[in-house]
Amino acid sequence: MKTIIPNLFIDNCKENLEYYRKIFGGEIKNIVPRFDEAEKIMHAELRINENCVLYFGDKLEEAPPNPNIHIFLKLATEDEIQKIYDALKNDGDVEIELGESFWGTLHAVVIDKNGITWDLDK
């Protein structure tokens, strides 16, 4: 296996790509419009660094949300986890406040404004 890349389907993908770019940094690439609705995005990539990529697309109307999926981010520094935590909680819901976990790491869980659950760990 080479890699696993989450493919996140959200409403208002174009504007939300910029939201995630501001939180995680990186560069938006390879935007492909949907064939049936050119104003919507079928595929786009947020390349955070050479090892971290998120794929995005506009959610199909009939697709139900899935609360069983969490995106786990293993972060490098306390500053990085604090910055991302603060940005996500700004218009999201904090499930677990940022703090020391029982396994000895700095940890938090936030559900962002699009309903995506982010497990943050340093």
C-alpha positions in Angstrom: 0.0 0.0 0.0 1.3 3.5 -0.9 -1.1 5.7 1.0 -4.6 6.3 2.3 -6.2 9.6 1.5 -9.5 10.7 3.0 -12.1 11.9 0.5 -14.4 14.3 2.3 -17.8 15.3 0.7 -19.1 18.6 2.0 -21.6 21.3 1.1 -20.2 24.4 -0.5 -16.9 22.7 -1.3 -15.4 25.7 -3.1 -15.7 28.1 -0.1 -14.9 25.3 2.4 -11.7 24.5 0.6 -10.4 27.9 1.6 -11.7 27.4 5.1 -9.6 24.2 5.5 -6.6 25.8 3.7 -6.6 28.5 6.3 -6.7 25.9 9.1 -4.2 23.4 7.8 -2.1 25.4 5.4 -1.0 24.0 2.1 -2.1 24.5 -1.5 -5.4 23.8 -3.3 -4.9 21.8 -6.5 -6.6 19.8 -9.2 -10.1 21.3 -9.0 -12.5 19.3 -11.2 -16.1 20.6 -11.6 -19.0 18.2 -11.5 -20.3 17.2 -14.9 -23.9 17.8 -14.0 -23.4 21.1 -12.1 -20.3 23.0 -13.2 -20.5 25.3 -10.2 -20.0 22.4 -7.9 -16.8 20.5 -7.4 -16.4 16.8 -8.1 -12.8 16.6 -6.9 -10.2 18.9 -5.4 -7.1 18.4 -3.3 -5.6 20.2 -0.4 -1.9 19.4 -0.4 -0.8 20.3 3.1 2.7 18.8 2.6 4.3 15.9 0.7 2.9 13.4 3.1 -0.5 15.0 4.0 -3.3 15.3 1.5 -7.1 15.7 1.8 -9.5 15.2 -1.1 -12.7 17.1 -1.2 -15.9 17.2 -3.3 -19.4 18.7 -3.1 -21.7 16.4 -1.2 -24.4 14.6 -3.2 -27.8 15.6 -1.9 -28.8 12.0 -1.2 -25.6 11.1 0.8 -26.3 10.9 4.5 -23.7 12.1 7.0 -21.6 9.4 8.7 -20.8 10.2 12.4 -18.7 7.0 12.7 -15.7 8.5 10.8 -13.1 10.5 12.5 -10.0 12.0 10.9 -7.0 11.5 13.2 -4.3 14.1 12.9 -0.9 13.3 14.5 0.6 16.8 14.9 4.3 17.8 15.3 4.2 20.6 17.8 2.1 22.1 20.6 1.8 25.3 18.7 0.5 23.4 15.7 -2.1 21.5 17.7 -3.2 24.7 19.5 -3.6 26.6 16.2 -5.6 23.9 14.5 -7.7 23.3 17.7 -8.5 27.0 18.0 -9.5 27.3 14.3 -11.7 24.3 14.3 -13.5 25.1 17.6 -14.2 28.7 16.4 -17.3 27.6 14.6 -17.3 23.9 15.5 -18.3 21.8 18.6 -15.7 20.6 21.0 -16.2 17.0 22.0 -13.0 16.7 24.1 -11.2 19.9 25.3 -7.5 20.2 24.4 -5.5 18.7 27.3 -3.4 15.8 28.5 -4.8 12.4 27.5 -4.7 9.3 29.7 -2.1 7.8 27.2 0.2 10.8 27.7 -0.3 13.0 24.7 -1.9 16.4 24.1 -5.3 15.5 22.6 -8.6 17.1 21.6 -11.7 16.1 19.5 -13.6 18.8 17.5 -16.5 18.5 15.1 -16.2 21.2 12.6 -18.9 23.3 10.9 -19.3 20.6 8.2 -19.9 17.8 10.6 -16.4 16.3 10.2 -14.8 15.0 13.4 -11.2 15.8 13.9 -9.1 13.9 16.5 -6.0 16.0 17.2 -3.0 14.5 18.9 0.5 15.7 19.7 
